[in-house]
Amino acid sequence: MVLHHPPAEDINLASVLAVLGDPTRLAILRELARKEGQPLPCSHFANTTTSKSNLTYHLSKMREAGIVHVEPRGTSRLVSLRRADVDARFPGLLDSILATLVQSPSAKPLFRGEPAKV
């Protein structure tokens, strides 16, 4: 199965901002940034505050916007942040969003019992 990922030049600012307007997706972004350079299996997010089907939906939206890369591996999928592509299109955007998450006391934690930090 081949998943569609938009080419870097087609990543649209309005789409990225719309997708990242959701607290669950911001929490996913924060976790991917925290583990940057290390593709995470979907099972990494198994103990999240959202259901498996809801997580799949959020990852799909992030992939379609060009924020993450999802690679099928057998029966699982590896998820990684497309930082280089997003940074090339919108320099500093992800860093600004992540910095804001650190400063926000209302940032939604992704994992049960996790403090809201990057």
C-alpha positions as CSV (number, residue, x, y, z in Angstrom):
1,M,0.0,0.0,0.0
2,V,1.4,3.4,-1.0
3,L,0.2,6.4,0.9
4,H,0.0,9.8,-0.7
5,H,2.2,12.5,0.7
6,P,2.1,15.9,-0.9
7,P,5.4,17.0,-2.5
8,A,7.2,19.7,-0.4
9,E,6.4,22.4,-2.8
10,D,2.7,21.7,-2.5
11,I,2.6,22.0,1.3
12,N,0.1,24.8,1.9
13,L,0.3,27.2,4.9
14,A,-3.5,27.4,5.3
15,S,-3.7,23.6,5.4
16,V,-0.8,23.2,7.9
17,L,-2.3,25.8,10.2
18,A,-5.8,24.3,10.0
19,V,-4.5,20.9,10.8
20,L,-2.5,22.2,13.7
21,G,-5.5,24.0,15.1
22,D,-6.5,20.8,16.9
23,P,-5.1,20.0,20.4
24,T,-4.7,16.3,19.7
25,R,-2.6,17.0,16.6
26,L,-0.6,19.6,18.5
27,A,0.1,16.9,21.1
28,I,1.2,14.4,18.3
29,L,3.4,17.1,16.8
30,R,5.0,17.7,20.2
31,E,5.7,14.0,20.7
32,L,7.2,13.6,17.2
33,A,9.4,16.7,17.7
34,R,10.5,15.3,21.1
35,K,11.6,12.1,19.4
36,E,12.8,13.8,16.2
37,G,14.9,11.7,13.9
38,Q,13.4,8.5,15.2
39,P,10.3,7.3,13.2
40,L,7.7,6.2,15.7
41,P,5.4,3.2,15.2
42,C,1.7,3.9,15.6
43,S,1.9,1.6,18.6
44,H,4.0,4.3,20.3
45,F,0.8,6.3,20.6
46,A,-1.3,3.3,21.9
47,N,-1.5,4.7,25.5
48,T,-2.9,8.1,24.3
49,T,-5.8,10.1,25.5
50,T,-7.6,9.3,22.2
51,S,-8.9,6.1,20.6
52,K,-7.0,4.2,17.9
53,S,-9.5,5.1,15.2
54,N,-9.3,8.8,16.2
55,L,-5.5,8.7,16.2
56,T,-5.6,7.2,12.7
57,Y,-7.8,10.0,11.6
58,H,-5.5,12.7,13.1
59,L,-2.4,11.1,11.6
60,S,-4.1,11.0,8.2
61,K,-5.0,14.7,8.4
62,M,-1.4,15.5,9.3
63,R,0.0,13.4,6.4
64,E,-2.4,15.0,3.9
65,A,-1.2,18.4,5.0
66,G,2.4,17.4,4.6
67,I,3.4,17.6,8.3
68,V,4.2,13.9,8.8
69,H,5.4,11.0,6.7
70,V,3.7,7.7,7.3
71,E,5.5,4.6,6.0
72,P,3.7,1.2,6.0
73,R,6.0,-1.5,7.5
74,G,4.3,-4.9,7.4
75,T,1.3,-4.6,9.6
76,S,2.4,-1.4,11.3
77,R,3.2,2.1,10.2
78,L,6.1,4.4,11.1
79,V,5.4,8.1,11.6
80,S,8.0,10.8,11.3
81,L,7.9,14.6,11.2
82,R,8.6,16.2,7.9
83,R,10.5,19.0,9.5
84,A,12.9,19.7,6.6
85,D,10.0,20.0,4.1
86,V,7.9,22.2,6.4
87,D,10.9,24.4,7.4
88,A,11.9,24.8,3.7
89,R,8.4,26.1,2.9
90,F,7.8,28.1,6.1
91,P,11.1,28.8,8.0
92,G,10.6,28.9,11.8
93,L,6.9,27.9,11.8
94,L,7.3,24.6,13.6
95,D,9.8,26.0,16.1
96,S,7.4,28.9,16.8
97,I,4.5,26.5,17.3
98,L,6.5,24.1,19.5
99,A,7.9,27.1,21.6
100,T,4.3,28.2,22.2
101,L,3.3,24.8,23.3
102,V,6.0,24.8,25.9
103,Q,4.8,28.1,27.3
104,S,1.1,27.2,27.2
105,P,-0.2,25.8,30.5
106,S,-3.3,24.5,28.7
107,A,-1.3,22.4,26.2
108,K,-3.0,19.0,25.9
109,P,-0.8,16.1,27.0
110,L,-0.8,13.2,24.5
111,F,-0.2,10.4,27.0
112,R,-2.2,9.8,30.1
113,G,-0.4,11.2,33.1
114,E,2.1,13.1,31.0
115,P,2.8,16.7,31.8
116,A,2.3,19.1,28.9
117,K,5.9,19.7,27.8
118,V,7.9,19.3,24.6
